[in-house]
């Protein structure tokens, strides 16, 4: 409560007040004050408190702050990987206390939604500077964080009311690693596989080796990238691109199989042409004194005769 006179005064022999007229206490005395029972709904692990402390002002107001490490769940979509941006909601609410007992507010440095009219409280050392706004890793960068306050009631009962803060954290992936180590090498491998089109059809070991090594290389890259993703039925851009590359390399193998088959067929036809000509010559000698029974052209007769000799 607010008292017209300070509850305590500075005593050089007892305690020291800082320039903001407050007493700070360490983590060892944190259990001696009342603290709201708060929870993060998306928490999936044990919350670890790294720092804990509180301040008491002359007015009697108590400020309690703690630094925590949380393990939170976030549903992600990898449809645009590696150019994907993830939105992770975080809900902070009271577990045991109702909305009539605690009031949650958003710090200064967290942007409120356009429809939110939240008055941020005053902090001893100014607004809290959320380090998470510039945090990230080699692959992910936290590009934005927004929040708003919401309250709800159930059945008109004040005991069932609740107040919560809803944060939305935006994570953006850096595509450089995936592009330089998966996408671009795969494109080069596909070009290498298609160079087999310029190799002589008779050079079987060379053509088979080039295409087979390219296919195994693309398959290895696809397996490596797939291992980094969850087993979701949702298609991902990078996986679709890698699979299309495997199809392109497979078409190079299929093209060589067709070309080799046609070459063998051509060889059989070439060998059958002399025999077909001889058979037609003998038929002409037999039918020279008879009335022709067909009006087929010489080319048609040759094709028909060759078809009899080449059974495949």
C-alpha positions as CSV (number, residue, x, y, z in Angstrom):
1,X,0.0,0.0,0.0
2,X,1.1,3.6,-0.4
3,X,2.2,5.2,2.9
4,X,2.4,9.0,3.2
5,X,5.9,8.7,4.7
6,X,8.7,6.3,3.6
7,X,8.8,3.0,5.4
8,X,12.5,3.3,5.9
9,X,15.3,5.8,5.6
10,X,18.9,5.4,4.6
11,X,21.2,4.3,7.5
12,X,24.9,4.3,6.7
13,X,25.6,1.8,9.4
14,X,22.8,-0.6,8.3
15,X,21.8,-0.7,4.6
16,X,22.6,1.4,1.6
17,X,20.0,2.7,-0.9
18,X,21.0,3.1,-4.5
19,X,20.4,6.3,-6.5
20,X,16.8,5.2,-7.2
21,X,15.9,4.8,-3.6
22,X,15.4,1.0,-3.4
23,X,17.0,-1.9,-1.6
24,X,18.1,-4.8,-3.7
25,X,18.3,-8.4,-2.4
26,X,20.0,-11.4,-3.9
27,X,18.6,-14.7,-4.9
28,X,19.1,-16.2,-1.4
29,X,16.1,-14.2,0.0
30,X,13.8,-14.8,-3.0
31,X,11.7,-17.3,-1.1
32,X,10.9,-14.7,1.6
33,X,8.5,-12.7,-0.6
34,X,5.2,-13.5,-2.2
35,X,5.6,-14.3,-5.9
36,X,2.9,-15.0,-8.5
37,X,2.7,-18.6,-9.8
38,X,3.3,-18.1,-13.5
39,X,3.6,-20.7,-16.3
40,X,4.4,-20.8,-20.0
41,X,1.9,-22.9,-21.7
42,X,4.3,-24.0,-24.4
43,X,6.9,-25.2,-21.9
44,X,8.0,-28.8,-22.5
45,X,10.8,-29.1,-20.0
46,X,12.1,-28.1,-16.6
47,X,12.5,-24.3,-16.3
48,X,15.9,-23.3,-15.0
49,X,16.3,-20.1,-13.1
50,X,19.7,-18.5,-13.8
51,X,19.3,-15.3,-11.7
52,X,16.7,-14.3,-9.2
53,X,16.4,-11.1,-7.1
54,X,14.0,-8.4,-5.9
55,X,13.9,-4.8,-5.0
56,X,11.9,-3.0,-2.3
57,X,11.0,0.7,-2.8
58,X,10.3,3.2,0.1
59,X,6.6,3.1,-1.0
60,X,6.5,-0.5,-0.1
61,X,6.3,-1.7,-3.7
62,X,8.3,-4.9,-4.4
63,X,9.9,-5.6,-7.7
64,X,10.8,-9.2,-8.5
65,X,12.9,-10.2,-11.5
66,X,14.4,-13.5,-12.6
67,X,16.3,-14.8,-15.6
68,X,15.2,-18.2,-16.9
69,X,16.1,-20.7,-19.5
70,X,13.0,-22.3,-21.1
71,X,12.5,-25.2,-23.4
72,X,9.4,-24.4,-25.5
73,X,7.5,-26.1,-28.2
74,X,6.8,-24.4,-31.5
75,X,5.0,-25.8,-34.5
76,X,7.0,-25.0,-37.6
77,X,6.4,-25.3,-41.4
78,X,9.3,-26.1,-43.7
79,X,7.5,-25.6,-47.0
80,X,9.8,-22.7,-48.0
81,X,13.0,-24.1,-46.6
82,X,15.7,-22.7,-46.7
83,X,13.8,-19.4,-47.2
84,X,11.4,-20.0,-44.3
85,X,10.3,-17.8,-41.4
86,X,8.8,-19.4,-38.4
87,X,6.3,-17.9,-36.0
88,X,6.4,-19.2,-32.4
89,X,3.7,-18.2,-30.0
90,X,4.5,-18.0,-26.3
91,X,1.7,-17.6,-23.7
92,X,2.6,-16.4,-20.1
93,X,-0.3,-16.7,-17.7
94,X,-1.1,-17.4,-14.1
95,X,-1.3,-21.1,-13.1
96,X,-3.1,-20.7,-9.8
97,X,-4.0,-17.1,-9.5
98,X,-6.9,-15.6,-11.3
99,X,-7.2,-12.3,-13.3
100,X,-8.5,-10.5,-10.2
101,X,-5.3,-11.4,-8.2
102,X,-2.6,-10.6,-10.8
103,X,-2.3,-8.2,-13.7
104,X,0.1,-9.0,-16.5
105,X,1.7,-6.2,-18.5
106,X,4.1,-6.0,-21.4
107,X,7.6,-4.5,-21.0
108,X,8.5,-1.3,-22.9
109,X,10.7,-2.9,-25.5
110,X,8.2,-5.5,-26.7
111,X,6.0,-4.1,-29.4
112,X,2.3,-4.2,-28.7
113,X,-0.3,-5.2,-31.3
114,X,-2.1,-2.3,-33.1
115,X,-5.3,-3.1,-31.1
116,X,-3.5,-3.3,-27.7
117,X,-3.6,-0.5,-25.2
118,X,-1.2,-1.8,-22.7
119,X,0.5,0.5,-20.2
120,X,4.0,-0.8,-19.4
121,X,5.1,-0.6,-15.8
122,X,8.1,1.4,-14.7
123,X,11.4,-0.4,-14.1
124,X,14.1,0.7,-11.8
125,X,16.8,0.6,-14.4
126,X,14.7,1.8,-17.3
127,X,13.0,-0.4,-19.9
128,X,14.1,-4.0,-20.1
129,X,16.3,-4.5,-23.2
130,X,15.3,-7.9,-24.5
131,X,18.5,-9.5,-25.7
132,X,16.4,-12.0,-27.6
133,X,15.5,-9.4,-30.2
134,X,19.1,-9.6,-31.5
135,X,19.7,-13.2,-30.6
136,X,20.1,-16.2,-32.9
137,X,22.5,-18.8,-34.1
138,X,24.5,-19.4,-37.3
139,X,21.4,-20.7,-39.0
140,X,18.5,-18.8,-37.3
141,X,18.0,-15.2,-36.4
142,X,15.2,-13.8,-34.2
143,X,14.0,-10.9,-36.3
144,X,11.0,-9.7,-34.4
145,X,9.0,-10.2,-31.3
146,X,5.5,-8.8,-30.6
147,X,3.0,-9.2,-27.8
148,X,-0.4,-8.3,-26.5
149,X,-2.4,-8.8,-23.3
150,X,-5.6,-10.8,-23.2
151,X,-8.1,-11.7,-20.5
152,X,-10.9,-14.2,-20.3
153,X,-13.8,-15.3,-18.0
154,X,-15.6,-18.5,-17.7
155,X,-19.3,-18.6,-16.8
156,X,-19.2,-15.1,-15.3
157,X,-17.2,-16.4,-12.3
158,X,-14.4,-14.1,-11.3
159,X,-12.5,-17.0,-9.8
160,X,-12.3,-18.5,-13.3
161,X,-11.0,-15.4,-15.0
162,X,-7.5,-15.3,-16.3
163,X,-5.0,-12.8,-17.6
164,X,-2.2,-13.7,-20.1
165,X,0.5,-12.2,-22.2
166,X,0.8,-13.6,-25.7
167,X,4.1,-13.2,-27.4
168,X,4.9,-14.0,-31.0
169,X,8.5,-14.6,-31.9
170,X,9.6,-14.6,-35.5
171,X,12.6,-16.7,-36.5
172,X,14.2,-16.4,-39.9
173,X,16.5,-18.9,-41.4
174,X,19.7,-18.0,-43.1
175,X,19.7,-19.9,-46.4
176,X,23.4,-19.5,-47.2
177,X,24.5,-22.8,-45.8
178,X,21.8,-24.9,-47.5
179,X,22.2,-23.1,-50.8
180,X,26.0,-23.4,-50.9
181,X,26.3,-26.9,-49.6
182,X,23.2,-28.6,-51.0
183,X,21.5,-26.8,-53.8
184,X,24.3,-25.4,-55.9
185,X,26.4,-28.7,-55.7
186,X,23.4,-30.6,-56.7
187,X,22.8,-28.4,-59.8
188,X,26.5,-29.0,-60.8
189,X,26.1,-32.7,-60.4
190,X,23.1,-32.7,-62.6
191,X,25.1,-30.9,-65.3
192,X,27.9,-33.5,-64.9
193,X,25.4,-36.3,-65.4
194,X,24.0,-34.7,-68.6
195,X,27.5,-34.5,-70.1
196,X,27.1,-38.2,-70.7
197,X,25.0,-37.2,-73.7
198,X,28.2,-36.1,-75.4
199,X,30.0,-39.3,-74.8
200,X,30.1,-42.0,-77.6
201,X,27.3,-44.5,-77.2
202,X,29.9,-47.3,-77.5
203,X,31.8,-46.1,-74.4
204,X,29.6,-48.0,-72.0
205,X,31.9,-47.8,-68.9
206,X,32.4,-44.1,-69.2
207,X,28.7,-43.2,-69.6
208,X,27.5,-45.6,-66.9
209,X,30.1,-44.5,-64.4
210,X,29.4,-40.7,-64.9
211,X,25.6,-41.1,-64.5
212,X,25.8,-43.6,-61.7
213,X,28.2,-41.6,-59.6
214,X,26.1,-38.5,-60.1
215,X,22.9,-40.3,-59.0
216,X,24.6,-41.6,-55.8
217,X,26.0,-38.1,-55.1
218,X,22.5,-36.5,-55.3
219,X,21.0,-39.3,-53.3
220,X,23.6,-38.7,-50.5
221,X,22.9,-35.0,-50.4
222,X,19.1,-35.6,-50.3
223,X,19.5,-38.0,-47.4
224,X,21.7,-35.6,-45.5
225,X,19.2,-32.7,-45.8
226,X,16.2,-35.0,-45.0
227,X,17.9,-36.0,-41.8
228,X,17.8,-32.4,-40.5
229,X,14.0,-32.2,-41.0
230,X,11.1,-33.8,-39.0
231,X,9.2,-36.6,-40.6
232,X,6.4,-34.4,-41.8
233,X,4.2,-35.2,-44.9
234,X,4.4,-31.5,-45.8
235,X,6.7,-30.9,-48.8
236,X,9.7,-28.7,-48.4
237,X,11.1,-26.7,-51.3
238,X,14.7,-27.9,-50.9
239,X,13.6,-31.6,-50.7
240,X,11.4,-31.1,-53.8
241,X,14.3,-29.5,-55.7
242,X,16.7,-32.4,-54.7
243,X,14.1,-35.0,-55.8
244,X,13.7,-33.3,-59.2
245,X,17.5,-33.4,-59.5
246,X,17.5,-37.1,-58.9
247,X,14.8,-37.5,-61.6
248,X,17.0,-35.5,-64.1
249,X,19.9,-37.8,-63.4
250,X,17.7,-40.8,-63.7
251,X,16.5,-39.6,-67.1
252,X,20.2,-39.5,-68.2
253,X,20.4,-43.2,-67.2
254,X,17.1,-44.0,-68.9
255,X,18.2,-42.1,-72.1
256,X,21.4,-44.2,-72.3
257,X,19.4,-47.4,-71.9
258,X,17.1,-46.4,-74.8
259,X,20.0,-45.3,-76.9
260,X,21.8,-48.6,-76.3
261,X,18.7,-50.6,-77.2
262,X,18.1,-48.7,-80.4
263,X,21.8,-49.2,-81.3
264,X,21.4,-52.9,-81.0
265,X,18.2,-52.8,-83.0
266,X,20.0,-50.8,-85.7
267,X,22.8,-53.3,-85.8
268,X,20.4,-56.2,-86.3
269,X,18.6,-54.3,-89.1
270,X,21.9,-53.5,-90.8
271,X,22.9,-57.1,-90.8
272,X,19.5,-58.2,-92.1
273,X,19.5,-55.8,-95.1
274,X,21.8,-57.9,-97.4
275,X,19.8,-61.1,-96.7
276,X,16.6,-59.2,-97.4
277,X,18.0,-57.9,-100.8
278,X,19.0,-61.4,-101.8
279,X,15.5,-62.8,-100.9
280,X,13.9,-60.0,-102.9
281,X,16.2,-60.7,-105.9
282,X,15.3,-64.4,-105.9
283,X,11.6,-63.5,-105.7
284,X,11.9,-61.2,-108.6
285,X,13.5,-64.0,-110.7
286,X,10.7,-66.3,-109.8
287,X,8.0,-63.8,-110.5
288,X,9.6,-62.3,-113.7
289,X,7.5,-64.6,-115.9
290,X,4.3,-64.3,-113.9
291,X,1.8,-61.5,-113.4
292,X,2.7,-59.3,-110.4
293,X,0.5,-60.0,-107.4
294,X,1.3,-56.9,-105.4
295,X,1.7,-53.2,-106.2
296,X,4.0,-52.4,-103.2
297,X,7.0,-50.1,-103.8
298,X,10.5,-51.5,-103.5
299,X,11.0,-49.7,-100.1
300,X,7.8,-51.3,-98.7
301,X,9.0,-54.7,-100.0
302,X,12.4,-54.2,-98.3
303,X,10.8,-53.2,-95.0
304,X,8.5,-56.3,-95.1
305,X,11.4,-58.6,-95.9
306,X,13.6,-57.2,-93.2
307,X,10.8,-57.5,-90.6
308,X,10.7,-61.2,-91.4
309,X,14.4,-61.6,-90.7
310,X,14.6,-59.3,-87.6
311,X,12.2,-60.8,-85.1
312,X,13.0,-58.4,-82.2
